Amino acid sequence: MASGIVTAMVSEARILAKGPIVPGELIFLPEGAMLLLSGIGANRARVAAQALIGKGATALVSWGSAGGLMPALSPGRLILPERVLAEDQSLYPVDPFWHERLYNRLKGYVDPHRGDLAQSTVVLASRSEKAALLLRTGAVAVDMESASIAQVAKEAGIPFMAIRAITDGAEMDIPHGALDSIDEFGRVRLIGLFSFMARHPVELLALVRMGRNFRAAETTLSKVALRAGSYLLCPHGQDDGHRRE
């Protein structure tokens, strides 16, 4: 069984793929898995998920970062949701067997949370926006891509899993400079960043904090990749004889 992994940002993809990472270019990983860098957003994630199925993927993984909605979830906390809630209120469960294997593998190592993951079609930059989504959905975290990937998996009748690490917590406002200074693949536009800092020097500390939070999420995802091994890549354990310890 070949898993197809969709990730939005270059830094997230680099945790799994060590060679060159080109948007839209299929990357082959160990144990038969494939990865596509989709770019940020629901539509891009949907296109990437469909492309992976077209290349033979028989399971889909949503991999990357998320925003926290529950105040108790700090940056770096791992979210292994049992369900993904789409913007239109459609509910997509992850594959229960795959989820249980992965959760048990990681429990006590990176402290995964099983709460629901909600979709937003825009970046929730303020505390008030995050609080409103928490109240409306009860979800513990939010991202833009997972629901689209889950929908494609459901339409294809194949297993789905979401693996996300918190970057911005529920009580953090994302500085606008952080949004304006990256492209659709999460790559920094230095000119835009320096221009923003020159006009808003008071935001420097917030940008530094945001960078630190992203590194915390990436550290968690790196631990997941190291610890999970085949549990990450294979829903039903056919490759249990090839675990990485």
VEXVO-812173 format. One line per 4 residues: their letters; for each residue x, y, z of N, C-alpha, C, CB. Coordinates in nm, 3 decimals. Glycine has a CB too. Layout:
N
a) X/Y/Z/X/Y/Z/X/Y/Z/X/Y/Z  ...
This chain:
245
masg) 0.085/-0.119/0.000/0.000/0.000/0.000/0.088/0.125/0.000/-0.096/0.000/0.123  0.068/0.215/-0.096/0.149/0.336/-0.109/0.073/0.456/-0.056/0.190/0.358/-0.256  0.128/0.521/0.045/0.066/0.642/0.099/0.110/0.764/0.019/0.101/0.659/0.248  0.018/0.857/0.001/0.048/0.986/-0.059/0.039/1.094/0.046/-0.047/1.016/-0.177
ivta) 0.145/1.170/0.065/0.152/1.272/0.169/0.144/1.410/0.105/0.281/1.259/0.253  0.049/1.491/0.153/0.034/1.628/0.106/0.081/1.723/0.214/-0.114/1.658/0.067  0.168/1.815/0.178/0.213/1.918/0.272/0.217/2.052/0.201/0.352/1.883/0.331  0.187/2.158/0.277/0.169/2.288/0.214/0.299/2.366/0.197/0.073/2.370/0.294
mvse) 0.391/2.351/0.293/0.508/2.439/0.297/0.639/2.361/0.280/0.512/2.516/0.428  0.737/2.428/0.223/0.866/2.365/0.197/0.929/2.313/0.326/0.961/2.464/0.128  0.923/2.393/0.432/0.987/2.353/0.558/0.924/2.226/0.614/0.977/2.465/0.660  0.793/2.207/0.593/0.724/2.086/0.639/0.766/1.966/0.554/0.572/2.104/0.633
aril) 0.777/1.987/0.424/0.816/1.879/0.335/0.959/1.833/0.362/0.802/1.921/0.189  1.046/1.928/0.397/1.187/1.896/0.416/1.210/1.801/0.534/1.267/2.024/0.437  1.115/1.794/0.626/1.127/1.700/0.738/1.126/1.556/0.688/1.014/1.723/0.838  1.053/1.531/0.581/1.040/1.396/0.528/1.128/1.372/0.406/0.897/1.369/0.492
akgp) 1.153/1.474/0.328/1.228/1.459/0.202/1.358/1.535/0.213/1.144/1.509/0.081  1.469/1.468/0.191/1.600/1.529/0.211/1.658/1.591/0.085/1.695/1.427/0.265  1.607/1.556/-0.030/1.660/1.610/-0.154/1.590/1.738/-0.195/1.647/1.509/-0.265  1.607/1.780/-0.320/1.541/1.901/-0.369/1.389/1.889/-0.359/1.582/1.929/-0.515
ivpg) 1.323/1.998/-0.323/1.178/1.999/-0.309/1.124/2.103/-0.405/1.134/2.030/-0.162  1.054/2.056/-0.507/1.001/2.143/-0.612/0.849/2.138/-0.607/1.054/2.100/-0.753  0.780/2.251/-0.599/0.634/2.250/-0.596/0.575/2.173/-0.713/0.582/2.392/-0.596  0.482/2.084/-0.681/0.413/2.007/-0.784/0.491/1.889/-0.837/0.380/2.095/-0.896
elif) 0.614/1.870/-0.791/0.696/1.759/-0.840/0.690/1.643/-0.741/0.843/1.804/-0.862  0.656/1.525/-0.790/0.639/1.409/-0.704/0.773/1.369/-0.641/0.581/1.291/-0.784  0.772/1.348/-0.511/0.890/1.305/-0.437/0.865/1.165/-0.383/0.924/1.405/-0.321  0.955/1.074/-0.413/0.940/0.936/-0.366/1.016/0.919/-0.235/0.991/0.835/-0.472
lpeg) 0.947/0.868/-0.135/1.002/0.845/-0.002/1.025/0.697/0.020/0.909/0.903/0.106  1.097/0.660/0.127/1.117/0.518/0.156/0.985/0.444/0.178/1.205/0.502/0.278  0.987/0.315/0.159/0.874/0.226/0.186/0.754/0.255/0.096/0.834/0.237/0.330  0.781/0.312/-0.022/0.675/0.327/-0.121/0.590/0.450/-0.110/0.589/0.212/-0.115
amll) 0.615/0.538/-0.013/0.534/0.658/0.002/0.574/0.764/-0.101/0.548/0.714/0.144  0.480/0.855/-0.128/0.503/0.966/-0.219/0.462/1.095/-0.150/0.425/0.946/-0.352  0.527/1.205/-0.186/0.496/1.334/-0.126/0.481/1.439/-0.234/0.606/1.376/-0.027  0.384/1.529/-0.215/0.367/1.644/-0.302/0.357/1.770/-0.218/0.242/1.628/-0.391
lsgi) 0.433/1.871/-0.256/0.424/2.003/-0.196/0.312/2.077/-0.268/0.560/2.081/-0.206  0.204/2.103/-0.195/0.083/2.158/-0.259/0.081/2.310/-0.261/-0.039/2.108/-0.189  0.140/2.374/-0.160/0.115/2.515/-0.138/0.000/2.532/-0.040/0.085/2.586/-0.270  -0.011/2.651/0.015/-0.109/2.679/0.119/-0.248/2.694/0.061/-0.071/2.805/0.197
ganr) -0.347/2.632/0.125/-0.486/2.651/0.085/-0.556/2.524/0.045/-0.493/2.747/-0.026  -0.690/2.529/0.058/-0.773/2.411/0.035/-0.768/2.363/-0.109/-0.915/2.441/0.074  -0.779/2.454/-0.204/-0.783/2.412/-0.344/-0.651/2.349/-0.388/-0.815/2.532/-0.434  -0.539/2.406/-0.346/-0.410/2.349/-0.380/-0.394/2.210/-0.320/-0.297/2.441/-0.333
arva) -0.440/2.194/-0.196/-0.430/2.063/-0.131/-0.515/1.959/-0.203/-0.473/2.072/0.016  -0.632/2.000/-0.248/-0.721/1.908/-0.320/-0.655/1.861/-0.450/-0.857/1.976/-0.350  -0.598/1.954/-0.522/-0.533/1.918/-0.649/-0.417/1.822/-0.624/-0.482/2.045/-0.722  -0.339/1.848/-0.519/-0.225/1.760/-0.489/-0.272/1.622/-0.448/-0.139/1.821/-0.377
aqal) -0.378/1.614/-0.367/-0.430/1.484/-0.324/-0.480/1.404/-0.443/-0.543/1.503/-0.223  -0.550/1.469/-0.535/-0.598/1.400/-0.655/-0.482/1.354/-0.742/-0.692/1.492/-0.735  -0.378/1.436/-0.751/-0.260/1.398/-0.830/-0.192/1.275/-0.770/-0.161/1.514/-0.839  -0.183/1.269/-0.638/-0.121/1.153/-0.573/-0.201/1.026/-0.600/-0.110/1.177/-0.423
igkg) -0.332/1.035/-0.595/-0.414/0.918/-0.626/-0.392/0.877/-0.772/-0.563/0.948/-0.600  -0.381/0.977/-0.860/-0.354/0.947/-1.000/-0.222/0.877/-1.022/-0.357/1.072/-1.079  -0.128/0.898/-0.929/0.003/0.833/-0.938/0.008/0.700/-0.862/0.111/0.925/-0.883  -0.106/0.659/-0.807/-0.112/0.527/-0.745/-0.123/0.525/-0.594/0.006/0.453/-0.782
atal) -0.137/0.640/-0.529/-0.150/0.642/-0.384/-0.279/0.571/-0.342/-0.149/0.787/-0.330  -0.269/0.486/-0.241/-0.385/0.412/-0.192/-0.420/0.451/-0.048/-0.359/0.261/-0.200  -0.359/0.559/0.001/-0.391/0.621/0.129/-0.337/0.764/0.123/-0.329/0.540/0.251  -0.399/0.855/0.200/-0.357/0.994/0.198/-0.327/1.044/0.340/-0.464/1.082/0.133
vswg) -0.222/1.126/0.350/-0.181/1.186/0.477/-0.175/1.337/0.461/-0.044/1.129/0.525  -0.236/1.409/0.554/-0.221/1.554/0.563/-0.114/1.582/0.668/-0.356/1.625/0.599  -0.006/1.645/0.628/0.114/1.659/0.713/0.154/1.805/0.724/0.232/1.576/0.656  0.176/1.854/0.845/0.225/1.990/0.858/0.186/2.057/0.988/0.177/2.071/0.745
sagg) 0.161/2.187/0.980/0.135/2.268/1.098/-0.012/2.305/1.108/0.221/2.395/1.096  -0.050/2.357/1.226/-0.188/2.397/1.251/-0.189/2.511/1.352/-0.272/2.279/1.302  -0.298/2.584/1.355/-0.317/2.685/1.457/-0.394/2.626/1.574/-0.390/2.807/1.400  -0.360/2.668/1.694/-0.428/2.619/1.811/-0.557/2.695/1.838/-0.338/2.626/1.931
lmpa) -0.661/2.624/1.877/-0.788/2.686/1.917/-0.812/2.671/2.066/-0.904/2.624/1.839  -0.760/2.564/2.124/-0.775/2.540/2.267/-0.656/2.603/2.339/-0.785/2.387/2.297  -0.681/2.691/2.436/-0.571/2.762/2.501/-0.465/2.672/2.563/-0.626/2.850/2.607  -0.502/2.552/2.603/-0.406/2.464/2.669/-0.302/2.406/2.574/-0.480/2.351/2.737
lspg) -0.322/2.420/2.444/-0.231/2.361/2.346/-0.122/2.462/2.309/-0.307/2.316/2.220  -0.001/2.435/2.349/0.110/2.526/2.325/0.179/2.493/2.193/0.211/2.520/2.441  0.258/2.587/2.139/0.331/2.560/2.015/0.418/2.435/2.027/0.418/2.680/1.978  0.414/2.353/1.924/0.486/2.226/1.924/0.401/2.107/1.962/0.601/2.235/2.018
rlil) 0.282/2.129/2.016/0.197/2.016/2.056/0.147/1.943/1.932/0.077/2.065/2.142  0.151/1.813/1.935/0.109/1.731/1.821/-0.041/1.708/1.825/0.184/1.597/1.820  -0.105/1.724/1.710/-0.248/1.695/1.695/-0.264/1.575/1.603/-0.325/1.819/1.639  -0.323/1.469/1.657/-0.363/1.352/1.577/-0.515/1.342/1.586/-0.294/1.219/1.629
perv) -0.584/1.420/1.506/-0.730/1.426/1.519/-0.797/1.295/1.479/-0.786/1.539/1.436  -0.904/1.264/1.546/-0.986/1.151/1.504/-1.084/1.190/1.396/-1.060/1.092/1.622  -1.112/1.324/1.388/-1.206/1.374/1.287/-1.158/1.509/1.236/-1.349/1.386/1.346  -1.191/1.537/1.110/-1.165/1.667/1.050/-1.298/1.728/1.011/-1.069/1.655/0.927
laed) -1.319/1.852/1.053/-1.445/1.922/1.027/-1.424/2.025/0.918/-1.499/1.989/1.156  -1.494/2.010/0.806/-1.479/2.101/0.693/-1.558/2.230/0.716/-1.526/2.033/0.564  -1.527/2.330/0.636/-1.594/2.459/0.645/-1.744/2.446/0.626/-1.537/2.555/0.541  -1.788/2.351/0.542/-1.932/2.332/0.518/-1.997/2.239/0.620/-1.954/2.276/0.378
qsly) -1.926/2.210/0.728/-1.972/2.125/0.839/-1.966/1.976/0.809/-2.113/2.162/0.876  -1.916/1.937/0.692/-1.895/1.794/0.666/-1.790/1.742/0.763/-1.851/1.770/0.517  -1.809/1.619/0.810/-1.720/1.560/0.909/-1.650/1.439/0.848/-1.797/1.520/1.037  -1.518/1.437/0.854/-1.440/1.330/0.793/-1.357/1.259/0.901/-1.349/1.385/0.681
pvdp) -1.392/1.136/0.935/-1.308/1.062/1.031/-1.181/1.013/0.965/-1.387/0.942/1.090  -1.073/1.007/1.042/-0.951/0.944/0.993/-0.969/0.792/1.002/-0.825/0.991/1.075  -0.879/0.719/0.939/-0.886/0.574/0.946/-0.861/0.529/1.090/-0.783/0.508/0.848  -0.956/0.463/1.156/-0.944/0.436/1.300/-0.829/0.341/1.335/-1.073/0.377/1.353
fwhe) -0.805/0.239/1.254/-0.698/0.143/1.282/-0.562/0.211/1.270/-0.707/0.022/1.187  -0.545/0.284/1.164/-0.420/0.358/1.140/-0.396/0.458/1.253/-0.424/0.432/1.004  -0.501/0.531/1.290/-0.490/0.630/1.396/-0.448/0.566/1.528/-0.623/0.703/1.414  -0.508/0.453/1.562/-0.477/0.389/1.689/-0.333/0.339/1.692/-0.573/0.274/1.714
rlyn) -0.287/0.280/1.583/-0.148/0.233/1.575/-0.051/0.349/1.594/-0.122/0.162/1.440  -0.077/0.460/1.522/0.013/0.575/1.527/0.008/0.642/1.664/-0.023/0.676/1.417  -0.111/0.656/1.719/-0.126/0.718/1.850/-0.050/0.638/1.956/-0.274/0.729/1.888  -0.067/0.509/1.956/0.001/0.425/2.056/0.152/0.428/2.037/-0.050/0.282/2.047
rlkg) 0.196/0.440/1.913/0.339/0.446/1.887/0.401/0.575/1.943/0.365/0.437/1.736  0.323/0.685/1.937/0.376/0.816/1.974/0.345/0.856/2.118/0.322/0.919/1.882  0.246/0.794/2.178/0.204/0.830/2.314/0.320/0.816/2.411/0.086/0.742/2.359  0.339/0.919/2.494/0.450/0.918/2.587/0.581/0.966/2.526/0.469/0.783/2.642
yvdp) 0.578/0.996/2.397/0.699/1.040/2.326/0.684/1.185/2.280/0.726/0.949/2.204  0.569/1.216/2.218/0.541/1.354/2.178/0.404/1.402/2.225/0.550/1.367/2.027  0.333/1.326/2.307/0.207/1.366/2.370/0.102/1.410/2.267/0.233/1.479/2.469  0.054/1.321/2.183/-0.045/1.360/2.082/-0.182/1.389/2.144/-0.058/1.251/1.978
hrgd) -0.255/1.482/2.083/-0.391/1.515/2.123/-0.487/1.465/2.015/-0.409/1.670/2.145  -0.598/1.404/2.056/-0.690/1.342/1.961/-0.805/1.433/1.917/-0.747/1.217/2.021  -0.810/1.556/1.964/-0.925/1.642/1.937/-0.945/1.672/1.790/-0.909/1.769/2.011  -1.067/1.720/1.758/-1.104/1.749/1.620/-1.019/1.861/1.561/-1.252/1.785/1.611
laqs) -0.998/1.853/1.431/-0.926/1.954/1.353/-1.026/2.022/1.260/-0.807/1.892/1.273  -1.040/2.154/1.270/-1.134/2.228/1.187/-1.064/2.289/1.066/-1.203/2.338/1.268  -1.143/2.318/0.964/-1.092/2.385/0.845/-1.128/2.533/0.848/-1.148/2.319/0.717  -1.037/2.616/0.800/-1.067/2.756/0.772/-1.016/2.786/0.632/-1.002/2.851/0.877
tvvl) -1.091/2.864/0.558/-1.048/2.899/0.422/-0.953/3.018/0.421/-1.169/2.929/0.335  -0.936/3.081/0.536/-0.841/3.192/0.550/-0.758/3.169/0.675/-0.914/3.330/0.557  -0.644/3.234/0.683/-0.561/3.226/0.803/-0.631/3.300/0.916/-0.419/3.285/0.778  -0.646/3.233/1.031/-0.704/3.298/1.149/-0.590/3.365/1.225/-0.780/3.194/1.240
asrs) -0.581/3.496/1.210/-0.466/3.568/1.263/-0.487/3.622/1.404/-0.431/3.681/1.173  -0.612/3.632/1.448/-0.637/3.696/1.577/-0.692/3.598/1.679/-0.734/3.811/1.561  -0.673/3.631/1.805/-0.727/3.550/1.914/-0.878/3.541/1.907/-0.684/3.606/2.048  -0.942/3.649/1.870/-1.089/3.649/1.865/-1.141/3.556/1.756/-1.141/3.791/1.842
ekaa) -1.074/3.550/1.643/-1.115/3.459/1.535/-1.101/3.314/1.579/-1.033/3.484/1.408  -0.993/3.284/1.646/-0.971/3.147/1.693/-1.074/3.109/1.800/-0.829/3.130/1.749  -1.104/3.203/1.890/-1.202/3.175/1.995/-1.340/3.151/1.935/-1.207/3.292/2.096  -1.374/3.226/1.832/-1.504/3.209/1.768/-1.515/3.072/1.701/-1.527/3.320/1.665
lllr) -1.407/3.025/1.637/-1.412/2.893/1.572/-1.418/2.782/1.676/-1.289/2.874/1.482  -1.347/2.798/1.787/-1.356/2.701/1.896/-1.498/2.691/1.948/-1.260/2.738/2.009  -1.562/2.804/1.968/-1.699/2.806/2.019/-1.796/2.742/1.919/-1.742/2.949/2.050  -1.773/2.768/1.792/-1.865/2.718/1.689/-1.848/2.569/1.662/-1.845/2.795/1.561
tgav) -1.727/2.517/1.674/-1.700/2.380/1.630/-1.658/2.285/1.741/-1.593/2.381/1.526  -1.599/2.338/1.848/-1.542/2.251/1.951/-1.410/2.189/1.911/-1.640/2.144/1.986  -1.358/2.225/1.795/-1.230/2.170/1.749/-1.116/2.230/1.831/-1.210/2.198/1.598  -1.006/2.155/1.840/-0.893/2.202/1.920/-0.787/2.273/1.835/-0.829/2.085/1.992
avdm) -0.793/2.256/1.703/-0.692/2.315/1.614/-0.754/2.341/1.478/-0.567/2.223/1.601  -0.684/2.419/1.397/-0.736/2.458/1.266/-0.625/2.457/1.163/-0.802/2.597/1.272  -0.658/2.415/1.041/-0.568/2.434/0.928/-0.652/2.459/0.804/-0.474/2.311/0.908  -0.587/2.476/0.691/-0.658/2.510/0.568/-0.669/2.393/0.472/-0.590/2.624/0.500
esas) -0.588/2.288/0.491/-0.576/2.185/0.388/-0.638/2.050/0.420/-0.435/2.165/0.358  -0.642/2.010/0.546/-0.674/1.871/0.580/-0.812/1.828/0.534/-0.664/1.852/0.729  -0.911/1.915/0.545/-1.047/1.875/0.506/-1.056/1.843/0.357/-1.146/1.985/0.542  -0.985/1.920/0.276/-0.986/1.892/0.131/-0.922/1.758/0.100/-0.914/2.004/0.054
iaqv) -0.812/1.729/0.170/-0.745/1.600/0.149/-0.834/1.487/0.196/-0.610/1.596/0.224  -0.901/1.507/0.310/-0.992/1.405/0.362/-1.108/1.380/0.267/-1.047/1.448/0.498  -1.159/1.486/0.207/-1.269/1.471/0.112/-1.226/1.389/-0.010/-1.319/1.608/0.068  -1.107/1.417/-0.061/-1.057/1.341/-0.176/-1.040/1.194/-0.138/-0.922/1.399/-0.226
akea) -0.989/1.168/-0.018/-0.973/1.029/0.027/-1.108/0.959/0.037/-0.902/1.025/0.162  -1.206/1.028/0.090/-1.339/0.968/0.102/-1.398/0.936/-0.035/-1.433/1.061/0.179  -1.386/1.029/-0.128/-1.438/1.007/-0.263/-1.370/0.889/-0.331/-1.420/1.133/-0.347  -1.242/0.868/-0.299/-1.167/0.758/-0.360/-1.182/0.628/-0.282/-1.019/0.795/-0.371
gipf) -1.241/0.636/-0.163/-1.259/0.516/-0.081/-1.129/0.461/-0.024/-1.325/0.409/-0.161  -1.038/0.552/0.014/-0.908/0.508/0.066/-0.886/0.567/0.206/-0.792/0.550/-0.030  -0.795/0.510/0.287/-0.770/0.561/0.422/-0.710/0.701/0.421/-0.677/0.466/0.496  -0.739/0.774/0.529/-0.690/0.911/0.546/-0.638/0.929/0.687/-0.802/1.015/0.515
mair) -0.530/1.007/0.700/-0.473/1.041/0.830/-0.426/1.187/0.827/-0.354/0.946/0.867  -0.444/1.258/0.940/-0.394/1.396/0.954/-0.294/1.400/1.069/-0.511/1.496/0.980  -0.179/1.462/1.044/-0.072/1.475/1.143/-0.027/1.621/1.141/0.048/1.376/1.113  -0.059/1.693/1.249/-0.035/1.837/1.252/0.027/1.879/1.385/-0.164/1.913/1.228
aitd) 0.116/1.976/1.381/0.177/2.031/1.502/0.142/2.178/1.514/0.331/2.011/1.499  0.114/2.222/1.637/0.070/2.359/1.661/0.186/2.457/1.641/0.013/2.372/1.803  0.156/2.565/1.568/0.251/2.677/1.555/0.202/2.793/1.643/0.265/2.723/1.405  0.099/2.861/1.600/0.045/2.972/1.678/-0.064/2.922/1.772/-0.011/3.083/1.584
gaem) -0.046/2.948/1.900/-0.144/2.906/1.998/-0.270/2.992/1.994/-0.084/2.911/2.136  -0.371/2.949/2.069/-0.501/3.018/2.068/-0.491/3.162/2.116/-0.599/2.943/2.155  -0.396/3.190/2.203/-0.386/3.323/2.262/-0.283/3.411/2.193/-0.352/3.311/2.409  -0.239/3.370/2.075/-0.140/3.448/2.001/-0.201/3.511/1.876/-0.021/3.361/1.962
diph) -0.180/3.639/1.860/-0.214/3.708/1.736/-0.096/3.693/1.640/-0.248/3.858/1.761  -0.125/3.650/1.517/-0.018/3.638/1.417/0.011/3.777/1.359/-0.059/3.538/1.303  0.134/3.823/1.366/0.165/3.955/1.309/0.145/3.954/1.158/0.310/3.996/1.342  0.088/4.064/1.108/0.059/4.070/0.963/0.186/4.056/0.880/-0.011/4.201/0.928
gald) 0.298/4.098/0.935/0.423/4.083/0.861/0.456/3.939/0.833/0.535/4.146/0.936  0.414/3.848/0.922/0.441/3.705/0.901/0.363/3.652/0.782/0.407/3.625/1.026  0.246/3.707/0.760/0.163/3.662/0.648/0.205/3.726/0.516/0.016/3.694/0.676  0.243/3.853/0.525/0.278/3.927/0.403/0.417/3.894/0.349/0.269/4.074/0.429
side) 0.499/3.831/0.432/0.639/3.810/0.391/0.669/3.667/0.350/0.731/3.850/0.504  0.566/3.584/0.331/0.588/3.448/0.279/0.505/3.427/0.153/0.553/3.341/0.385  0.553/3.337/0.068/0.476/3.304/-0.052/0.385/3.185/-0.022/0.570/3.272/-0.172  0.321/3.131/-0.127/0.222/3.026/-0.107/0.282/2.894/-0.061/0.146/3.004/-0.234
fgrv) 0.415/2.883/-0.066/0.482/2.761/-0.020/0.556/2.784/0.112/0.581/2.711/-0.126  0.527/2.896/0.178/0.588/2.925/0.307/0.731/2.976/0.298/0.586/2.804/0.390  0.777/3.011/0.179/0.913/3.062/0.163/0.915/3.212/0.192/0.965/3.034/0.020  1.016/3.257/0.265/1.023/3.396/0.309/1.058/3.488/0.192/1.126/3.411/0.420
rlig) 0.979/3.594/0.178/1.012/3.702/0.085/1.089/3.807/0.165/0.882/3.764/0.017  1.219/3.808/0.152/1.302/3.892/0.237/1.272/4.040/0.217/1.448/3.865/0.210  1.249/4.082/0.094/1.222/4.223/0.069/1.095/4.266/0.142/1.208/4.251/-0.083  0.991/4.180/0.133/0.866/4.211/0.202/0.883/4.213/0.352/0.760/4.112/0.164
lfsf) 0.963/4.119/0.404/0.985/4.112/0.548/1.060/4.235/0.598/1.063/3.985/0.583  1.168/4.273/0.529/1.246/4.390/0.572/1.164/4.518/0.561/1.375/4.402/0.489  1.081/4.524/0.457/0.996/4.643/0.440/0.896/4.655/0.554/0.923/4.637/0.306  0.837/4.542/0.592/0.742/4.544/0.702/0.810/4.584/0.832/0.674/4.408/0.716
marh) 0.927/4.527/0.858/0.998/4.556/0.983/1.039/4.703/0.989/1.122/4.466/0.996  1.074/4.762/0.874/1.113/4.903/0.873/0.993/4.992/0.907/1.170/4.941/0.736  0.875/4.950/0.863/0.754/5.029/0.888/0.690/4.999/1.024/0.653/5.004/0.778  0.715/4.877/1.076/0.651/4.836/1.202/0.755/4.769/1.292/0.533/4.738/1.174
pvel) 0.855/4.842/1.338/0.960/4.780/1.419/0.909/4.719/1.549/1.067/4.881/1.451  0.794/4.768/1.597/0.738/4.715/1.721/0.696/4.569/1.707/0.619/4.798/1.764  0.676/4.524/1.581/0.633/4.386/1.557/0.749/4.287/1.555/0.558/4.378/1.425  0.872/4.335/1.571/0.988/4.248/1.560/0.981/4.132/1.659/1.117/4.327/1.583
lalv) 0.948/4.161/1.783/0.943/4.055/1.884/0.837/3.951/1.850/0.916/4.115/2.022  0.724/3.997/1.796/0.618/3.902/1.757/0.664/3.812/1.643/0.492/3.978/1.717  0.739/3.867/1.549/0.791/3.787/1.438/0.894/3.685/1.487/0.852/3.878/1.332  0.979/3.728/1.581/1.077/3.635/1.638/1.004/3.522/1.710/1.173/3.710/1.737
rmgr) 0.902/3.557/1.786/0.825/3.455/1.857/0.758/3.359/1.759/0.719/3.520/1.946  0.706/3.413/1.648/0.642/3.328/1.548/0.742/3.231/1.488/0.577/3.413/1.438  0.862/3.279/1.459/0.966/3.190/1.407/1.002/3.080/1.504/1.090/3.269/1.372  1.009/3.116/1.631/1.039/3.017/1.734/0.928/2.912/1.743/1.058/3.085/1.870
nfra) 0.804/2.956/1.728/0.692/2.863/1.732/0.694/2.766/1.614/0.560/2.940/1.734  0.729/2.817/1.497/0.739/2.729/1.381/0.848/2.625/1.401/0.766/2.811/1.253  0.958/2.666/1.460/1.065/2.569/1.485/1.022/2.463/1.586/1.190/2.641/1.536  0.940/2.502/1.684/0.888/2.405/1.780/0.800/2.303/1.711/0.810/2.476/1.892
aett) 0.715/2.349/1.618/0.629/2.257/1.544/0.712/2.164/1.456/0.529/2.335/1.458  0.813/2.218/1.390/0.898/2.136/1.303/0.976/2.034/1.384/0.993/2.224/1.223  1.019/2.071/1.504/1.089/1.975/1.590/0.997/1.859/1.626/1.139/2.045/1.718  0.873/1.890/1.658/0.776/1.784/1.689/0.754/1.693/1.570/0.643/1.844/1.734
lskv) 0.736/1.752/1.452/0.713/1.670/1.333/0.836/1.583/1.301/0.679/1.759/1.212  0.955/1.636/1.327/1.075/1.556/1.307/1.078/1.437/1.401/1.200/1.643/1.327  1.035/1.457/1.525/1.028/1.347/1.621/0.926/1.243/1.576/0.993/1.399/1.760  0.813/1.290/1.522/0.711/1.198/1.472/0.768/1.112/1.360/0.588/1.274/1.422
alra) 0.836/1.177/1.265/0.892/1.103/1.153/0.993/0.999/1.199/0.957/1.198/1.054  1.075/1.035/1.298/1.176/0.943/1.348/1.114/0.827/1.425/1.275/1.017/1.437  1.018/0.858/1.510/0.959/0.757/1.597/0.858/0.669/1.524/0.892/0.823/1.715  0.778/0.729/1.435/0.666/0.656/1.376/0.711/0.553/1.273/0.570/0.752/1.312
gsyl) 0.810/0.587/1.191/0.854/0.494/1.088/0.739/0.449/1.000/0.920/0.374/1.150  0.722/0.320/0.986/0.619/0.265/0.899/0.478/0.293/0.950/0.638/0.117/0.885  0.462/0.324/1.078/0.330/0.356/1.131/0.276/0.483/1.067/0.336/0.372/1.284  0.365/0.573/1.029/0.326/0.695/0.959/0.286/0.665/0.816/0.440/0.796/0.961
lcph) 0.356/0.577/0.751/0.342/0.559/0.608/0.243/0.451/0.566/0.473/0.527/0.550  0.207/0.361/0.655/0.127/0.245/0.614/0.007/0.226/0.705/0.214/0.119/0.613  -0.116/0.234/0.654/-0.235/0.225/0.738/-0.254/0.091/0.807/-0.355/0.253/0.656  -0.221/-0.018/0.741/-0.265/-0.147/0.794/-0.152/-0.243/0.828/-0.353/-0.211/0.696
gqdd) -0.032/-0.189/0.841/0.074/-0.266/0.905/0.139/-0.375/0.823/0.021/-0.325/1.025  0.122/-0.374/0.690/0.188/-0.476/0.611/0.339/-0.468/0.623/0.147/-0.465/0.467  0.391/-0.349/0.661/0.535/-0.329/0.665/0.589/-0.333/0.807/0.571/-0.198/0.599  0.521/-0.395/0.901/0.566/-0.396/1.039/0.705/-0.455/1.057/0.469/-0.472/1.122
ghrr) 0.747/-0.535/0.964/0.880/-0.592/0.974/0.990/-0.494/0.938/0.891/-0.711/0.888  0.951/-0.371/0.900/1.051/-0.274/0.858/1.043/-0.148/0.944/1.033/-0.238/0.711  1.018/-0.161/1.071/1.009/-0.046/1.159/1.147/0.015/1.183/0.944/-0.086/1.292  1.144/0.147/1.201/1.265/0.218/1.241/1.253/0.250/1.388/1.286/0.347/1.157
e) 1.353/0.214/1.466/1.348/0.242/1.610/1.426/0.369/1.641/1.405/0.123/1.691
